[in-house]
Amino acid sequence: MATITARPFVRHLSATPTMHVTHTRRGVRRHDGAGQAFWFRPLDAAISEVPLDDRELSVVVTLRTADLQQLSAPATATYRIVDPDLAARRIDFSIDLRTGRWSEQPLEAIAAPLHGATTAAVVHLLQPRTLDEALRADLAELGRAATAMLADDTRLTDLGIEIVGVRFSLLRAEPDVERALQTPAREAIQQDADKATFARRAVAVEREAAIGENELTNQVELARRQEELVQARGRNARIEAEQAAVAATIAAESDADRVRTDAQARADAERALGEAAGAAEQARMAALQDVPVGILTALALRELAGSLPRIEHLTVTPDLLTDLVGRLGAREGR
């Protein structure tokens, strides 16, 4: 939109580089071009402003495909005005000399034929196809084909319009049909997900089985080692018992040998003592064989006296003395 500054009897206009301004005074063109800035008198001036930048028009085309299914095709057409003089002659781009705004709605005048041309091109491209073919179509290829068709449309070229490009958004069928079309893909995805779930569960079961088998193997190995340990302990205990028994036997035999040796020694000593005592007694008896009885009696009494306890007092009666003397006399007579 141009900027207009009012002064007494004159006004000043300044436009942006994206606007083509045409100033006509009394039927004579005084200024013509983009980004103009000039003074003018509003009483005898006519000014038009044509945009030169790219503009977009969104179109939603609803059509029936070859299999009688409804299809919605959102498209966006990008265009620009390449011949501003031709566009200004065909469409009213004049501006209000006080505000700088368009007096009419020129862009709507351009949008109407562009909308119709774009709709016709989309219908021409998609209507001969079935719904499945249309939904599977390459959107970029459709955009190039629609751009080529609009570029050849004389209704647009006569307005000084050039089609930059057409791009399509996602093509959509009716909600029920779209859900029905999505069902096989969803089922396939669900089957793949189920397969992945089952495979994951199978792997988990295999891993659990492997873990259980490993634990069982470890338990068996542990039990075997415990058995070997018990057997080793039993063998060690048996060996210790056998060694203790052997040691005890050796000790007992040693004690027995020592006892036998001691007993034998004592027996030999006693036997030697006995033999010595017997020999001594025999020698004494042999020595006393020829000794008179009186002497033997005296010796016997002496030994008896040595064996008797100590006598503090002895009382000798006449009877005892008479009897003893008589016995001694009788022995001497014999």
C-alpha positions in Angstrom: 0.0 0.0 0.0 1.3 3.4 -1.0 1.9 6.1 1.6 0.3 9.5 0.8 1.2 12.7 2.5 -1.2 15.6 2.2 -0.2 19.2 1.7 -2.2 22.2 0.7 -3.3 21.7 -2.9 -0.7 18.9 -3.5 0.1 15.5 -2.1 3.1 13.2 -2.1 3.1 9.5 -2.8 5.8 7.0 -2.0 5.5 3.3 -2.9 7.5 0.2 -2.0 9.7 -1.6 -4.5 7.2 -4.5 -4.7 4.5 -2.2 -6.0 4.3 -0.9 -9.6 2.7 2.6 -9.7 1.3 4.3 -12.7 0.5 8.0 -12.5 -1.7 9.5 -15.2 -2.5 13.3 -15.4 -5.2 14.3 -17.7 -4.7 11.1 -19.8 -1.0 11.5 -20.0 1.3 9.1 -18.1 3.6 11.0 -15.9 5.1 8.3 -13.7 5.4 4.6 -14.3 7.5 2.0 -12.4 8.1 0.2 -9.1 9.0 2.1 -6.0 7.9 5.5 -7.2 7.9 8.7 -5.1 6.4 11.9 -6.5 4.2 14.9 -5.9 0.8 15.1 -7.6 -2.4 17.2 -7.6 -5.4 15.1 -6.6 -7.8 17.0 -8.8 -6.4 15.9 -12.2 -4.4 12.7 -11.2 -5.3 9.0 -11.6 -3.0 6.5 -9.9 -3.0 2.7 -10.0 -0.8 0.4 -7.9 -0.1 -3.2 -9.1 1.7 -5.7 -6.8 4.8 -7.3 -8.2 5.5 -9.8 -5.4 4.5 -13.5 -5.4 1.0 -14.2 -4.0 -0.6 -17.5 -3.0 -4.2 -18.7 -3.4 -5.4 -21.8 -1.5 -7.9 -24.0 -3.2 -9.7 -27.1 -1.8 -11.1 -29.1 -4.7 -13.7 -31.8 -4.0 -14.3 -34.3 -6.8 -15.4 -37.8 -7.6 -12.9 -40.3 -8.9 -13.4 -42.8 -11.6 -14.8 -45.3 -9.1 -17.3 -42.8 -7.8 -15.5 -42.0 -4.5 -15.3 -38.6 -3.1 -11.8 -37.0 -2.8 -10.6 -33.8 -1.3 -7.5 -32.3 -2.9 -6.0 -29.2 -1.1 -3.8 -27.2 -3.5 -2.0 -23.9 -3.3 -1.3 -21.8 -6.4 1.6 -19.3 -6.4 1.4 -16.5 -8.9 2.8 -13.1 -9.8 1.8 -10.2 -12.0 4.4 -10.0 -14.8 2.6 -7.4 -17.0 1.4 -4.6 -14.6 0.1 -2.4 -17.5 -2.0 -5.3 -18.9 -3.3 -6.1 -15.4 -4.1 -2.5 -14.7 -6.1 -2.3 -18.0 -8.0 -5.5 -17.2 -8.5 -5.1 -13.5 -9.1 -1.9 -11.5 -6.0 -1.3 -9.4 -6.7 2.4 -8.7 -6.0 3.7 -5.2 -7.8 6.2 -3.0 -5.7 9.4 -3.3 -6.3 10.2 0.3 -5.5 6.9 2.0 -3.5 5.0 -0.6 -5.7 2.0 -0.4 -7.3 0.2 -3.4 -10.6 1.6 -4.3 -11.9 -1.9 -5.3 -10.7 -5.5 -4.5 -8.4 -6.3 -7.4 -6.9 -9.4 -5.8 -10.3 -10.9 -5.5 -10.8 -10.2 -9.1 -7.6 -12.2 -9.8 -8.5 -14.9 -7.4 -11.8 -15.8 -9.0 -10.4 -16.9 -12.4 -7.3 -18.4 -10.8 -9.5 -20.4 -8.4 -11.6 -21.7 -11.4 -8.6 -22.5 -13.5 -6.9 -24.4 -10.6 -10.0 -26.3 -9.8 -10.4 -27.3 -13.5 -6.8 -28.4 -13.6 -7.1 -30.5 -10.4 -10.3 -32.2 -11.6 -8.7 -32.9 -15.0 -5.7 -34.6 -13.3 -7.5 -36.6 -10.7 -11.0 -37.4 -11.9 -10.0 -40.1 -14.4 -8.2 -42.0 -11.7 -9.6 -44.4 -9.1 -9.5 -43.5 -5.5 -6.6 -45.8 -4.7 -4.6 -44.4 -7.7 -5.3 -40.8 -6.7 -4.2 -41.4 -3.1 -1.0 -43.1 -4.3 -0.2 -40.4 -6.9 3.0 -38.4 -6.6 2.0 -35.0 -5.3 5.1 -33.3 -6.8 4.3 -34.7 -10.2 0.7 -33.5 -9.8 1.9 -30.1 -8.9 4.1 -29.9 -12.0 1.3 -31.0 -14.2 -1.1 -28.5 -12.7 1.5 -25.7 -13.1 1.9 -26.5 -16.8 -1.9 -26.5 -17.4 -2.3 -23.1 -15.6 0.6 -21.6 -17.5 -1.2 -22.5 -20.8 -4.5 -21.0 -19.6 -5.3 -17.9 -21.7 -7.6 -16.5 -19.1 -4.7 -16.0 -16.8 -2.1 -14.9 -19.4 -4.6 -12.2 -20.6 -4.6 -10.8 -17.1 -0.8 -10.5 -17.1 -0.4 -13.3 -14.5 2.3 -15.9 -14.4 1.9 -19.1 -12.5 5.0 -19.8 -10.4 3.9 -23.2 -9.2 1.1 -25.4 -7.7 1.7 -27.7 -4.7 -0.7 -30.2 -3.3 -1.2 -31.1 0.3 -2.4 -34.5 1.6 -5.2 -35.9 -0.5 -8.1 -37.1 1.7 -11.0 -39.5 1.0 -14.2 -39.5 3.0 -13.6 -40.4 6.7 -15.4 -43.8 6.5 -13.6 -44.7 3.3 -10.3 -43.5 4.6 -10.6 -45.6 7.7 -11.5 -48.6 5.5 -8.5 -48.0 3.4 -6.3 -47.6 6.4 -7.6 -50.9 7.9 -5.3 -53.3 5.9 -2.3 -51.2 6.6 -3.2 -51.0 10.3 -3.8 -54.7 10.3 -0.4 -55.4 8.7 1.3 -53.1 11.1 -0.5 -54.8 14.0 0.5 -58.2 12.7 4.1 -57.0 12.5 3.8 -55.6 16.0 2.3 -59.0 17.1 5.1 -60.8 15.4 7.6 -58.6 17.1 5.9 -59.1 20.4 5.8 -62.9 20.0 9.4 -62.9 18.8 10.4 -60.9 21.8 8.4 -63.2 24.1 10.0 -66.2 22.5 13.4 -64.7 23.0 12.6 -63.9 26.6 11.4 -67.5 27.1 14.5 -68.9 25.5 16.6 -66.6 27.7 14.7 -67.7 30.8 15.1 -71.3 29.8 18.8 -70.8 29.2 19.1 -69.0 32.6 17.2 -71.8 34.3 19.3 -74.4 32.6 22.4 -72.5 33.6 21.2 -72.3 37.2 20.4 -76.0 37.2 23.8 -76.8 35.8 25.4 -74.7 38.5 23.3 -76.4 41.1 24.3 -79.9 39.8 28.0 -78.8 39.6 27.7 -77.4 43.1 26.1 -80.7 44.4 28.8 -82.7 42.7 31.5 -80.6 44.3 29.8 -80.9 47.6 29.7 -84.7 47.2 33.4 -84.6 46.3 34.1 -82.5 49.3 32.1 -84.9 51.6 34.0 -87.8 50.1 37.3 -86.1 50.5 36.4 -85.2 54.1 35.4 -88.9 54.7 38.7 -90.1 53.2 40.6 -87.6 55.3 38.7 -88.6 58.5 39.3 -92.3 57.7 42.9 -91.7 57.1 43.2 -89.7 60.3 41.3 -92.5 62.2 43.6 -95.2 60.6 46.7 -93.2 61.4 45.4 -92.6 65.0 44.6 -96.3 65.3 48.1 -97.2 64.0 49.6 -94.6 66.4 47.5 -96.0 69.3 48.5 -99.5 68.4 52.1 -98.6 68.2 51.8 -96.7 71.5 50.0 -99.7 73.1 52.5 -102.1 71.7 55.3 -99.9 73.0 53.6 -99.7 76.4 53.1 -103.4 76.4 56.7 -104.0 75.4 57.8 -101.7 78.1 55.6 -103.4 80.7 56.8 -106.8 79.6 60.3 -105.6 79.7 59.8 -104.1 83.2 58.0 -107.3 84.3 60.6 -109.5 82.8 63.3 -107.4 84.4 61.5 -107.5 87.8 61.0 -111.2 87.4 64.6 -111.8 86.5 65.6 -109.6 89.4 63.3 -111.4 91.8 64.4 -114.7 90.4 68.0 -113.8 90.8 67.2 -112.5 94.3 65.3 -115.7 95.1 68.1 -117.8 93.7 70.6 -115.8 95.7 68.5 -116.0 98.8 68.0 -119.8 98.3 71.7 -120.3 97.7 72.5 -118.2 100.8 69.9 -120.1 102.8 71.2 -123.4 101.5 74.8 -122.4 102.3 73.7 -121.3 105.8 71.8 -124.5 106.3 74.8 -126.4 105.1 77.0 -124.5 107.5 74.5 -125.1 110.4 74.2 -128.8 109.7 77.1 -129.7 112.0 76.4 -127.1 114.7 75.2 -128.4 118.0 71.5 -128.1 118.9 72.2 -125.8 121.8 74.0 -123.4 119.6 71.2 -123.6 117.0 68.7 -122.9 119.8 70.7 -119.9 120.9 70.9 -118.6 117.4 67.2 -119.2 116.9 66.4 -117.3 120.1 68.6 -114.5 119.0 66.8 -114.2 115.7 63.6 -114.5 117.5 64.6 -111.9 119.9 65.5 -109.7 117.0 62.1 -110.2 115.5 60.1 -109.7 118.7 58.9 -106.3 119.6 60.7 -104.3 122.2 60.1 -105.7 125.7 60.3 -103.2 128.5 59.8 -105.6 131.3 60.2 -109.4 131.5 59.0 -111.5 134.3 60.6 -115.0 134.6 58.8 -117.3 136.9 60.3 -120.4 138.4 58.0 -122.6 136.5 59.0 -121.1 133.2 62.7 -121.3 134.0 62.4 -124.9 135.3 60.5 -126.0 132.2 63.0 -124.3 129.8 66.0 -125.8 131.6 64.4 -129.2 131.5 63.8 -129.0 127.8 67.3 -127.9 127.1 68.6 -130.8 129.2 66.5 -133.3 127.3 67.7 -132.1 124.0 71.3 -132.3 125.1 70.8 -135.9 126.3 69.4 -136.9 123.0 
